[in-house]
């Protein structure tokens, strides 16, 4: 007698082990919050997610590059049109540098409009001798060091929905209403960046773009009719950690009958929740968005293949992105076996590098930081490993801000250890500031220009 697989629904995850979920003090209150969000409009649409999957298929084929970047954790406290605009501004700057420097289309995906939940290494922490619940992101609890603030509150999911909706509304206005027009490339440079070496280099680069546009116009090309010069697609993504929230926003597409998680265009599964038999992998195996998975230094080739089989059994190009976070000192040794195994199994995977998370350390004074040199070292190792195995190094995944923070050490306009306290504002992990982000974009573009000179084992 054959066994029929149970029909999947967005609540099926509740039958499996779900890691890093909050212990809501009142489960009935949490259920009511989920139901309220379930009745609200979707934040994104299935057709948009399919369009992103098509763009990522171009990345998988080696014909485009993915820039996925944004805040470590979005804040309920620092939310305004200005902060959204400044994040978008640096994303557009970096994408323009990469497109022009590497002569490739750049798929722009923000860690925005939903990046509220964060897994933590321990459920509690000691603050001034008092044991408190750890801060798990504003969609779950508050960052203030009090018992009341740290108590998980499901009403925060509703607040997260509304902030995400407002953020998306403004992003669409900026990206389709003239702000992202390539003729405005000079206006994307910030005052505090413009006087730095990176900013001056960007101004020279922006002038080159201006000359190129004037040349095309002089040749008789109607630049006004070229939509791609005046509008851009910026997609949203976040870690699909809080399954109550993801369940509430998962809807069945009316045109295909397929399930889509309409909280974001792309979701990713974190290093701490990628167990193939647990709730997160099962959940995202059943929705049709593009899905990413973080792969840390303990990942084996067998685990990578099992994840690929679970999340993309039909080998659909653009469906699955592996986001590697191996560490600057280990990426050259640890990544090649994974690349080789996936290629031999003929899986279609977008490979991108998160050079941030495996390179965190604490200073002697206890401040958590990253060094720009280590970030670049991991990126260099990622490119070398990919090219050495004949794989396409498809992109970067970064935590950044458009503000003049001092959270990561180094960069061309060096941030020194004694400066970290000047503007250390992150809710969780340290972020690159705008100057460091632009510096990284120029260096990655230079690396990409070397791609034709690098020998490949499959050549």
N, C-alpha and C positions, 0 to 999 in steps of 0.2 A: 504494500500500500504506500503510495507516494505521500510525502509530507508537504503540505502547502505552507509557504512562508506567510506569516501574519501580515495583514495589510498595515503599512507604515502610516503613522500620523505624526504631526509635530510634537505630540506628547509622549511618543514611544520611548524617548530617552529616559523617562522616569523609571523604566523597568531595568535599567542598566546602572552600573556604578558611574557616578558623575563626580569627577575630581574638582576641587577648588570652587565649590558652590557655597554661597552664604547660608548660614543657619538662621533663616528668618525667625525672629521671636514669635511671630504670629502667622502661621502658615495660611490661615484663612484670609488675612489681610493681603498676603502675597498673591494668593489666587485671585482676589478681586482686582489687584493692580494688573496682573497678567490679562484678565478679561477686559479691562478698560482699554489696554493697548491693542488687544485683538480687534476691538471695534473701531479703532482709528484707521485712517487711510495709510497705505504703505508709504514708506519713505522713499523707496526706489521701485522701479518696475522691472518685470521679467525681461522685457525687450531690451532694456538698458544693460542688464547683466549679460544677455546674449551678445550684445554688441561688444562689450568688454572682452568676453571670451574670444570673439573673433580677432580683436586687437592682440590679445595674448597669444593666439595661434600664430600670428606673425612673429612674435618674439620667439616662440618655440622653434620656428623655422629659421631663425637667425636673420630675420629681415627687419627687426625693430629691437628696441631696448626699453626696459621697464624701470621707471623711477617711482618708487613707493616710499613716501616720506611724510612725516608730520610729528605731532606731539607724542611724547611718551605716554601721557595720560591727559586727556582733555579735562578742563576744569569748569565747575559750575560757577566759580568765583571770578574767573577772568574770562568773561564771555562778552564780546562786543564786535561790532562791525569792523573795528580797527584791527583787533587781533586776528580775525578771519582773513581780512585783506592782507595783512603782513605775512601770514603763513602762505597764502596763495602767491604773493609776490615772489618770495624766495623759491617756491616750487617752479614758477614760470621762468625765473632767471636760470635756475639749474637746468631745466628742460631745454631752454634755448641754447645754452652753452653746449649741452650734450648733442643736440640735434645738429647744430652748425659745426661743432668740432669733430664729431664722429660720423657725420653725414648719414644719420639714421633717424627714422621716425622714433619719437619717444612717447611711450604710453605713460600717462601721468595719473598716478593713483595716490590719493591722500590718506594718511592715517587721521581721518577727520569725520565729524558728524556721527560719532558713535564709539570713539576710542576712549571709553570711560572705565572699563573694568580691567583690573590688573591682578594676576596671580602673585602670591607672595610665598617666600620660602618657609615662613612660619605663620601659624594662625594668630599668634599673639606676639606682643613686644613689651619690653619694660621701659616706661617713660617716667623719669624722676621717681623711680622706686615703685611705680604703680604698673601692674600688668593690665594692658589694654588690648583689645582686638586690633590686629594690624589694619592698616588702611588698604582697602581693596578697590579703590576708585570711587569717584563721586556717585556713580550709579548704584552703589551698594551702601557706603557709609561716608562719614566726613573725615577730613584729615586732621581736624583739631584734636589735641591730646586730652580728650575727656571721655568718660564712659558713655555719656549720652551721644556724643558725635560718632563714636566708633561702633555704636549699636546698629546693625544692619536695618535699613528702613526701605521696604519695597516701594514706597511712594517715590523714591528717588528714580526708579525705572521710568515712571511717568514723566518726571522732570527731564530725564535723559532723552526721552522721545521728543519732547517739545523743543529742547535745545538742538537736537539733531535736525529736526524739521526746519527750524529757523536758519541753521547753518547751511543746509542744502539750498534753501531758497536764495540766500545771499550768494552762495557759490555759483548757482545757475545764472544769477543776474550779472555777476562779474565776468564769468567766462563766455557769456553770449551777448553781453551788452556793451562791449567796447573796451573794457579794462584789459582784456587779454589780447587785444589787437597787436600784431607784431610791429606795427608802426609806432607803438607806444613803448617799445623795448627800453628806451632810455628812462622812462618814468618808473620802471620797476626797481631802480637802484635806490637804496635807502641812504639818507644823509650820513649816518654813522658808518655805512659801508663805503660810500663814494670816496672818502678820503684815504681808505686803506689800499694796500697794493692790489688786493683782489678787486676792489671797487674800481680802481683806475684801469685795471686790465679789462674789466667788464665794460667800461665806457668805450674803450678802444674796440672791443668786440661788437658793441651795439652800433658804433659808427660804421663798422664793416657791413653789418646787416642793412643799415640805412642806405649805404652806397649800392649794395646789391639790389635792393628794392627800387632805387632810382634808376639803375641800369635796366632792370626788367621793364619799368614803365617807359623808359626811353625807347625800348625795342618794340613798343606797341602792345605790351601785355596789359590787359585790363585787370589791374590789381584789385579794384573795387569789387569785382565779381568773384574773386577767389575767397570762398568762405573760410578755407583753412588758414588764411592770413589774418582773419579778423575774429574768429571764434575758435575755442579749443574745447576738447572734452577732458574734464577732470573727474575721475571716478572716485568713489569713496570706499574705504575699507576699514575694518577693525578686527581685533582678535575676538572670535566668536566664543567668548568664555562663559558669559552669564546665560545659561540655557533657558531660564525663565523668560528673559527678554527676547532671545532669538525665537523661541516658540511663539510668543505673542505676535511677532511680525512675519511669520512664515505663512505664505498664502499660495493657493493653487492658481496657476496661470490659466486664464480663461481661454487662451488660444491653443495651448498644448496639453493642458491637464497636468503639467508637471508642477512640483513644489519648488518654490523659490523663497529664500530668506530675504525679505524685502527691507531689512534693516540697513543693508549696504550692498553695493555692487559686488564686492569681493570680501570674503571672510577668510581668516586664517586660524589654524589650530596651533596652539602654543607647544613649546617643548615639553611642558609639564602635563599636557592633556592629550598627547598623541597616541595613547595606548590603543592598539587596533581593535580590542574587544570591549572598549569602554564607551561611554555615552557620547563624547564629542565626535569621535571618528564616525560612529554609527550615524549620528545626527547629520553631519555634513556629507556623508555618503549618499544621503537621500534627497538633498536639495541640489538644484541644478546651477547655482552660481559658480563662477570661478572660485576655486578653493586653494589656499596656501597651507603649507605645513612647515613649521620651524624644525630644523634638524640640527641638533647639537652634537658635541664631540663624542657622545656615547652611541650615536646611531650606527647600527651595522647595516651592511648591504642587504641582509635578509629583511630587516625591519623596514628599510626604504622600499623594497619591492612589495612587502605586505601592505604598506600604506598605499602604494600606487595601485595595487590590485583592488583594494577596498574602495578607494576614492575615485578611481578612474578606470574601471574594468573594461570599458569600451575604447579606451585609449583616444579620447576625444582631444584634439589639439586645443590648447588654451584653457582646458578645464583645471589642470593641476599645476601648481607652482611649488617647488621645493625651495625653501628659504634657509640657506645654510648659515650657521653661527658656530663656527668651529674654534675660533681664536687665532690670533696672528701667528702664534708659534706652531700650531698644529694643522692648519688648513691644508698645507701642501701634502701632508702624509695621510690625513683622514678623508679628504674629499675624493681623491681619484678612485678608490674602490667603489664608492657609491655611484659615481658617474659611469663607471664601467659596467656595473651590474644593471643599472637602469637602461643603458644603451643596448646591452646584450638581450635584455627582455623586450626590447622594442617598445618601451613606454614613451609616450609623448609627454615631456615634462619641461616646464620653464624653470631654469636654474637661476636663482638670484642670491646675492650675498647680503646678509645682515652682519656688518662688521662691528656692531655696537655691543651686543649683549655678552659676548664671551670675552670682552676686553675691559670689563669693569674692575676697578680696584679701589681700595680705601687709602687715603693719605695717612701720614703719621698722626694727623689731628682728627682722623675719623671721618673725613668727608669722602663720599662716594663719587668717583670721577672716572673719566676715560681719557686716554691720550690720543691726540690726532694722529701721531705717528703710528700707533698700534692699529688704529682704524684703517689707515692707508696700507699698512703692511698686510692686514688680512685681505683687503681688496686685491692687492697685488698677487697674493698667493692664490686667491680664488680665480683670477684671470689665468694665471699660469697653469693651475690644475685643469681648468676647463679646456684651454687650448691644447694642453698636453694629451688630453683624452679625446680630442676631436669634438668636444661639446661646446655649445654656444653659451658664453657667459652673458646671461640674458638681462641682468639688471642689478640694482642696489636697493636695499631696504634700510631706511635711516630714521633716526629720531632727531628732529631739529626744531628750531623755532626761528621766527623772523626777528626776534628781539635780540638786544645786545647783552645777552646773559654771559656769565662766566661760570660754566659748569664742566666743560671739557678742556683739558690742558692742550697747549700747543697750537699749531696752525701758523700760517705766515705772519699774522699779527698775533704773536704768541700770548696765550693766557698762561700766567705762571701760578704755581701752587698758592702763593700768598694772596693772589687775586680772586681765588675761588669764592670767598665770602662776599665779594662786592655785589654780585647779582646772581646768587644761586637760588633760583626760583622754582625749579621743577617740583612737581608733586611726587615724583617717584625716582626715575633714573635720569642721569645727566644728559643734556641735549647739546648738539652742535649749535652754535649761534650762526647768524646770517653770514658773517665773513668766513667762518670755517666751512659752512655748507657750500658757498660759492667756490672757495679754494678746492674743496673736494671735487666739485663738478668739473673744473678745469683739468684737474689731474686725471680723473677718469676719462675725460674726452681725449687727453693725450695718450692714455693707455690704449683706448679703443682704436686710435689711429695706427697703432703698431700691429693690429691683428693680422694683416696680410703678410707680415714678415715673420710670424711665429709658426714654426713647423707643427704639424698635427700628426698624431699617430695613425689617423685614418686617412691622411692625404695620400 
